[in-house]
Amino acid sequence: MNILVVGASKGTGALCVKAALAKGHSVTAFARTPAKLELSDPKLTKVAGNFHDAASVAAAMKGHDAVIICASVGALSDFKTKPDYFSSGTQHCIDAMKQHGVKRLVVLSAQGTGDSIVTSNWFLKTFVVGGILKLAFRDHDVQERLTRESGLEYVIARPTRLTDGPALGKFTKTAALVKVPSAISRADVADFLVDSCTSTAFLNQAVQLGG
């Protein structure tokens, strides 16, 4: 499968590239500065592009079977100047996917977005979703809505707090609105995102992840 990873230069996106290559996929790593991705593989193509430029996204889209969106801001203050960071870029991806016949969209969101807020504890509801990350979660809400209404095959991943630990391979993944463990490694999330490009287990659902 040919997978386009958007936001591939660092964090979960870079781990998605690594996981996808390990699973035998061909990967295009799309980022502002893809050279930061310290990986080399015959099946890897690095493309410099802007998640918020429709032409840039469309130019990278052709020939892929699935798209993973992991793009995120460099600092929380970025949401003050671009409060639609997630949603506007995701809309460009959706438009380009429809233009080029790409069917599967996998989106990295966050636990506490949308109806998953009911699974959050008081601290998360009050100080994270409703406080320091209010703008980010508000835009994740829009991003998820655009994804659900896109008409594409999709999977939305809602991990709890992300850690830098290794992939354990054992974590909770459920579409039910229930509490899951309060943290999960980015590596495990990356594995889930890559597997969601081919799996139908959680097709057209939002999935709570914790491990």
TILUM-545040 format. One line per 2 residues: number of its first residue (from 1); for each residue x, y, z of C-alpha. Coordinates in steps of 0.001 Angstrom, whole numbers. Last residue first. Layout:
BEGIN
NUM = X,Y,Z; ...
// end
This chain:
BEGIN
211 = -2196,1748,27176; -4888,4064,26037
209 = -6741,4561,22758; -10359,5687,22230
207 = -11497,5065,18641; -13668,7248,16428
205 = -15495,5171,13846; -15897,4954,10074
203 = -13939,1688,9891; -12829,424,13273
201 = -12035,-3202,12433; -11787,-2529,8681
199 = -7988,-2735,8659; -5818,-1397,5839
197 = -4946,2189,6721; -5992,1504,10305
195 = -2861,-616,10765; -753,2503,10188
193 = -2688,4542,12742; -2607,1741,15310
191 = 1154,1277,14939; 1639,5028,15307
189 = -439,5035,18491; 1771,2284,19914
187 = 4890,4308,19066; 3383,7471,20526
185 = 3172,5634,23825; -115,5580,25700
183 = -1419,7369,28769; -4570,7543,30924
181 = -5697,3951,30470; -9163,3802,28868
179 = -12463,5204,30099; -15540,4227,28132
177 = -17310,5724,25142; -17142,2567,23041
175 = -15050,2704,19869; -12339,771,21653
173 = -8587,373,21647; -6808,-629,24848
171 = -3102,-1288,24658; -691,-4185,24264
169 = 1934,-3853,21549; 4358,-2287,23993
167 = 5700,337,21595; 8585,2149,23229
165 = 8137,5140,25548; 7812,8721,24364
163 = 4459,9377,26014; 1131,10616,24674
161 = -1715,11435,27053; -4917,9691,25901
159 = -5287,8662,22283; -8303,9553,20122
157 = -7806,7965,16702; -10324,8754,13952
155 = -10714,6103,11238; -12063,6981,7819
153 = -13516,5699,4563; -14398,8863,2697
151 = -17794,10575,2470; -16235,13658,4040
149 = -18882,14186,6735; -17078,12142,9381
147 = -13732,13762,8550; -15167,17276,8554
145 = -16757,16586,11933; -13487,15243,13334
143 = -11568,18323,12217; -14243,20604,13674
141 = -13988,18939,17081; -10181,18929,16780
139 = -10492,22703,16325; -12263,23125,19661
137 = -9729,20772,21221; -6827,22928,20059
135 = -8497,26185,21112; -9270,24886,24606
133 = -5822,23414,25196; -4955,25477,28291
131 = -8496,25470,29660; -11692,23641,28738
129 = -10044,20562,27248; -7055,20806,29612
127 = -7989,22512,32891; -11669,21696,33349
125 = -12409,18553,31369; -8981,17024,31959
123 = -9048,17790,35679; -12599,16515,36144
121 = -11899,13160,34505; -12574,12422,30858
119 = -14856,9678,29541; -17742,12062,28869
117 = -15388,14213,26790; -15356,11345,24280
115 = -18433,12909,22642; -16325,15470,20844
113 = -12627,15543,21716; -11579,14402,25189
111 = -9163,11814,23872; -7225,13347,21013
109 = -7225,13505,17212; -4894,11647,14827
107 = -6779,11140,11573; -6781,8153,9224
105 = -8292,8711,5780; -8903,5865,3307
103 = -10331,6463,-195; -7808,8187,-2461
101 = -9526,8926,-5780; -7280,11808,-6846
99 = -9704,14727,-6560; -11491,13158,-3601
97 = -8207,12787,-1758; -7235,16357,-2628
95 = -10457,17747,-1152; -10089,15651,1996
93 = -6458,16711,2413; -7331,20398,2013
91 = -10131,19945,4555; -7631,18396,6972
89 = -5398,21421,6620; -8255,23767,7510
87 = -9432,21589,10394; -6154,21088,12233
85 = -4841,24677,12192; -8267,26336,12489
83 = -7203,28580,15400; -4339,29989,13296
81 = -2858,33081,14979; -3893,32162,18515
79 = -3469,28484,17730; 255,29063,17181
77 = 594,29954,20879; 337,26245,21645
75 = 3713,25686,19999; 4999,23728,16988
73 = 1487,23014,15797; 322,19599,14662
71 = 256,17393,11576; -522,13734,12229
69 = -2846,13105,9275; -2535,9588,7839
67 = -3554,9211,4194; -4382,6036,2290
65 = -4084,4530,-1180; -1654,6993,-2723
63 = -957,7702,-6385; -1717,11417,-6398
61 = -1688,13188,-3032; 1550,15202,-3041
59 = 449,17782,-5610; -2951,18104,-3930
57 = -1338,18982,-591; 856,21690,-2105
55 = -2025,23096,-4151; -4268,23313,-1088
53 = -1673,25097,1054; -2282,24601,4765
51 = -447,21283,5122; 2564,22949,3458
49 = 4998,20813,1518; 8425,19227,1353
47 = 8212,15663,100; 10294,12744,1343
45 = 9882,9430,-464; 10417,6164,1391
43 = 10269,2710,-193; 14017,2532,-842
41 = 14573,3463,2820; 16286,6267,4697
39 = 15167,7698,7994; 16273,10739,9942
37 = 13148,12803,9368; 14403,16375,9756
35 = 14856,16424,5966; 11065,16447,5760
33 = 11039,20190,6524; 7530,21484,5882
31 = 6221,17927,6009; 5007,15079,3800
29 = 6638,11662,4248; 5537,9482,1334
27 = 5520,5823,2291; 5601,2459,529
25 = 4313,-228,2853; 6231,-3276,4058
23 = 5143,-3333,7703; 8494,-1903,8813
21 = 8008,941,6327; 4632,1740,7874
19 = 6057,1676,11395; 8920,4064,10558
17 = 6629,6484,8744; 4113,6326,11573
15 = 6931,7009,14052; 7777,10187,12158
13 = 4126,11243,12353; 3900,10457,16056
11 = 6674,12902,16873; 8736,14394,14055
9 = 9072,14993,10308; 5907,13261,9123
7 = 3195,15873,9479; 1110,14324,6710
5 = 1874,10645,6135; 925,9501,2632
3 = 613,5731,2378; 1130,3554,-706
1 = 0,0,0
// end
